[in-house]
Amino acid sequence: MADEIVEVALGEAFETTKKALMAVGWGEPEAAIQAEVMVAAETCGNNQGLVKMYQPQLMAPAPGSAAPVVERVTDTSSVLNGMQSPGMLALKAAVDIAITKSKGGVATVGVYNTSTSSGQLAWYGAQAAKAGRVVIITANSPEFVAAKPGAKASFGTNPLCFACPVEGREPFVFDMSTAAVALFGVLKCKATGTPLPEQSAYNAAGEWTTDVSDIHIGGGGGAIANFGGHKGVGLALMVELLCAALSGGAVLGQVESKKTAKSWGHHVIAIDPDAMVDGFAARAASIIQTVAASHPEGVRLPGDSSMAIAKINIEKGTIPVPKKVWDVLIETCAKAP
Amino acid sequence: MADEIVEVALGEAFETTKKALMAVGWGEPEAAIQAEVMVAAETCGNNQGLVKMYQPQLMAPAPGSAAPVVERVTDTSSVLNGMQSPGMLALKAAVDIAITKSKGGVATVGVYNTSTSSGQLAWYGAQAAKAGRVVIITANSPEFVAAKPGAKASFGTNPLCFACPVEGREPFVFDMSTAAVALFGVLKCKATGTPLPEQSAYNAAGEWTTDVSDIHIGGGGGAIANFGGHKGVGLALMVELLCAALSGGAVLGQVESKKTAKSWGHHVIAIDPDAMVDGFAARAASIIQTVAASHPEGVRLPGDSSMAIAKINIEKGTIPVPKKVWDVLIETCAKAP
């Protein structure tokens, strides 16, 4: 896919995305949050950016949806009913609550009943870390990932994100899928006709495949594999238990499928490091610098690559956007009521 | 190492271990906790069991050590100074605090300044889950694990444990090392003269090795590898940031080495699921059963193997103990003052 790329000024990318979201039915505050998340992803080279807007009607408010509602609350926890709002809005609200409630200690927030993925967890992790928090955020999703060759898919790609403030630099943000390849990686291979990475997926017969047409997300056989063998399965199951069992999302075995139940779950744990230790950010910086310098040629750590791409884009003030995506955004704005 | 094995009644194993610990200087309550942890490990086939008592003087109270002291406390968090007590005593105290403080919400507890490993985190995770909590426990340790081939060791084997209650069965306990092989795995290969697993360790030149004599824990080159490539490195770094930076343990770059600083760190997050959702244990059971049944031949999940071994031992009422370890325990008891 030799996509033509246009370089778009950061401010223009945000304003245009926001206007396009308003054109499909969002109010300005909701449009602004979603535009910020997608432009931020595009800025750091993440594949969950403006491509989400390629089919704008899919980004419109879901019929019968409403703003997330806090349903259960204690001094240290909240559970949000996402009311079928997009994951981006519900998780942003959840992280904001977790930041506030964890001041001087720890708080946990669950989210269920959202209609779409929240995009990269890294953005939400970075927000919490910029607010001074150490944070663990997890997300589950429909049945894409099988626990072993030939198994029925059970897990989503079930990402785990850890973020914290670091003295003298941007926050440390580690955002990993517990699957061997993220869903957007599969979609990208499909779009570009490239093979899947080795040992990242099974066909319907339960054999390893690199042929993306063997993978029928949501039924018909074939599935993404877990990363990292039995440890990866354990991590995916941990995420499932936090996001579905604990946060109120659709529970495997209690619904026909998570896909038809349309309830994506998230779980957030936020800790105020000042409650536990003096000078956390400096301590974190020392650890990260020491690990990074532990090899003569340096060690590349989680987030380094994203930070480097973001730095380049922010310095030149523009981001590269596939022209066909940008054209859709402009067209959508033009159709605004 | 064709060790002769003796079958010891569970009660006798506990009482003898407790007496041996009292003989090397512990009071009864501290001896009882450590005996319980080690006998439980032996019961489920874990390699951090009674073998710890093979050199009993190493298990004596460290000179100048004292009972753990709570140094910082908020409504939702505590930090324990381990006062150079063993990890088993400090982490048990931390988990007890986390269980109590998390009632109706969430709590976090850090531990630093302990003199030894706590043994398998699974035991502590199970205690919290039996008390009804969803729990994440992490631990760091001295420099055994290198972030890439040829790098200086930075991390401990930095395990991560997740546990939760499950309706109708024992708790779900997932306890993984973020290293390719656990420290006791290396020591076992050394003792038995067997090669290390493939791609689990580097020699001093930074090449993969399966020769355990290439690994000089604590200096001299060679190191254990992280599991799971860059994701494993990210997980190990997350554990390091939670247990050293956040919990007050020795910080890489701020000490000559964690080994000489002798400060092992732990971090506990406990959540009362009743604060967030109704029927958590039944929801967890449904998820676990569905994943386990997702393949016609079943899927083996974390903890299954340990539970099966423990069931056999508990039903027959005895545990297999290497005779040379048991002989040491008996001798140590005989020397009691």
Interface residues (C-beta under 8 A of the other chain):
Chain A: R72 T74 D75 T76 S77 V79 G104 G105 V106 A107 T108 G110 V134 I136 A146 A147 K148 G150 A151 K152 A153 S154 F155 F162 C164 F172 F174 M176 F227 G228 H230 K231 G232 V233 G234 L235 L237 M238 E240 L241 L242 A244 A245 L246 S247 G248 V251 L252 G253 Q254 I269 I271 P273 A275 M276 V277 F280 R283 A284 S286 I287 I288 Q289 T290 V291 S294 H295 P296 V299 R300 L301 P302
Chain B: R72 T74 D75 T76 S77 V79 G104 G105 V106 A107 T108 G110 V134 I136 A146 A147 K148 G150 A151 K152 A153 S154 F155 F162 C164 F172 F174 M176 F227 G228 H230 K231 G232 V233 G234 L235 L237 M238 E240 L241 L242 A244 A245 L246 S247 G248 V251 L252 G253 Q254 I269 I271 P273 A275 M276 V277 F280 R283 A284 S286 I287 I288 Q289 T290 V291 S294 H295 P296 V299 R300 L301 P302
